[in-house]
Amino acid sequence: MTTPQKIDPFATEHLQSDLKGRSVRGGVATLTSQIAQFAILTTSTIALAHLLTPRDFGLYAMVTAITGFGQSFADLGLSEATIQRPDINHRQVTALFWVNVAIGLGLMMVTIALAPVMGWFYREAQVRGIAIAVSPVFLICALRVQHDALIKRQMRFMALAIRDVISCAVAVPVAIAMAMHGSGYWAIVALPLLLNFMAMAQSWLFVQWRPGLPSRGAGVRGMISFGGNVAASYVILNTSRSVDNILIGWYWGAGPLGLYSRAFNLLMIPIRQLSGPAFSVAVPGFSIIQSDRERLARYYLHAVSFLVWIATPIFGFLFVGAAPVILLALGRRWGGAAPVFELLVIAALGQLLLQPTIWLMVSRGESRRLRNLFFAVAAILIAGYAIGLPFGIKGVALSGSLLLLSIFPWVLKFSFRDTALTLRRLGAAILCPVLVCLAGIAVAELVLRFWTPPSTPLHLVIIGVCFAAVYATALLIPATRNDLETIVSVFRSRERAAVASAGNPD
């Protein structure tokens, strides 16, 4: 009787034979997971918005606007370093694990020390306690960075999907129950703590690797340098997404910040649910084929086209239905968030397409260029927020959205340097879904101009019917059919690959 050969948890050679099949199967698994998470998190958003006040959310947003800087720096980009590096070993991953833990512990202590300063800055005493309570998230996340990276490196996307759904299914009911029993903003504080703890525990269960003791000479200096640039890029990007909250909280107070942050976070739910799994699938796959410029370009364009086909009807629907969506999801007390939500949706596709620039540059090892790119983007957006601040939360939303759209072609051109990608090729890949979405917006706006539905649910149904009719009509256009046939062919190849891999397991 022969003993089954164990696969090296750090090796990726065995993934080459079925890279496309693994990527597609991973995409299906993560997309299914994201649909489930979207449903759970949307339920959480609606329930907590009806149980709590804009001030509760504003107080929490005051803290996370600042701690978000540390969160983006917490793993020092060492997850991406583990995924992207062609060869890696146990000593190196162990060294990176302890670096992550040290950073997480340090950030937790810094947050605790800065808690009184945050309370003074915002002139809100409750902010101090909230900051201390959320600080353990840094350490919890640090404990799972390398385990998550090994799961992604091995393209075990089903494990990630199961983990994320279970985490949401446990954490969200607890937070809602706390809110129902009068916990106030503490229910919001508890949610990320529970989510991250559940994810950390499951990651350790799924990965049959345990860190050893730290040692010198592991050869991780280059990986830390690479990861540091990636982490700096995330810090800079999150700065551009947090400074608006900091400025509004300081200038306008907790109430207006609560309205703005809920509108922004509601929009970010679909963006994160789409970009998160796409990142998990794309970066390992792109890293494996990084030396083949044309193949990398084709994979990139297929991935972006698929992402845009899914995203554009969602964003179009949210743009037309901003007011009824806010009313139905959050309640009448949140009516002031509706115009902000509509203005933020304008740049939603740009926010989403920033993610593929990260996939491309991280997978090619261009962490320094990524850092420089996001530094320029953040500087421009922060200037825009400052210009819009005196005009209220709508001014901040409008200035930020318009500036992001105006600089986006340059962002893409910069990220495509030294690749086989061009703006023309990308435009051809996303033109059809974008035009169909714009047609859906035009039809829905036209119908609503001549008829105002008597109820909020009917209002949203009418918008949905308009979009469904436009997308059904678009199937008569050859370009639309060609795009969809390409996507279907990819899924068919996934089925063939699944059959082949079942007959020839790794």
ZIPE-V538155 format. One line per field, one symbol per residue. ss: DSSP state (~ for helix, > for strand, _ for the rest). psi: psi as a letter, one per 40 degrees, with the letter a starting at -180 (. if undefined). A space follows every 10 residues. Layout:
ss = ???
psi = ???
//
This chain:
ss = __________ __~~~~~~~~ ~~~~~~~~~~ ~~~~~~~~~~ ~~~~~~~~~~ ~__~~~~~~~ ~~~~~~~~~~ ~~~____~~~ ~~~~_____~ ~~~~~~~~~~ ~~~~~~~~~~ ~~~~~~~~~~ ~~___~~~~~ ~~~~_~~~~~ ~~__~~~~~~ ~~~___~~~~ ~~~~~~~~~~ ~~~~~~~~~~ ____~~~~~~ ~~~~~~~~~~ ~~~~~~____ __________ ~~~~~~~~~~ ~~~~~~~~~~ ~~~~~~~~~~ ~~_~~~~~~~ ~~~~~~~~~~ ~~~~~~~~~~ ~~~~~~~~__ __~~~~~~~~ ~~~~~~~~~~ ~~~~~~~~~~ _~~~~~~~~~ _~~~~~~~~~ ~~~~~__~~~ ~~~~~~~~~~ ~~~___~~~~ ~~~~~~~~~~ ~~~~~~~~~_ _~~~~~~~~~ ~~~~~~~~~~ ~~~~~_____ __~~~~~~~~ ~~~~~~~~~~ ~~~~~~~~~~ _____~~~~~ ~~~~~~~~~~ ~~~~___~~~ ~~~~~~~~~~ ~~~~~~~~~~ ~~~___
psi = hihhhihhee iedeeddfdd dddddddddd dddddddddd dddddddddd diiddddddd ddddddeddd ddedefeedd ddddhdhiid dddddddddd dddddddddd dddedddddd defhdddddd dddededddd ddeedddddd dddefgdddd dddddddddd dddddddddd efebeddddd dddddddddd ddddddhfhh iaiiiifefe dddddddddd dddddddddd eddddddddd deiddddddd dddddddedd dddddddddd ddddddddfd egdddddddd dddddddddd dddddddddd fddddddddd ideedeeddd ddddddeddd ddeddddddd dddeefdddd dddddddddd dddddddede eadddddddd ddddddeddd dddddehfie iiddddddde dddddddddd ddddddddde hhieiddddd dddddddddd ddddeehddd dddddddddd dddddddddd ddegi.
//
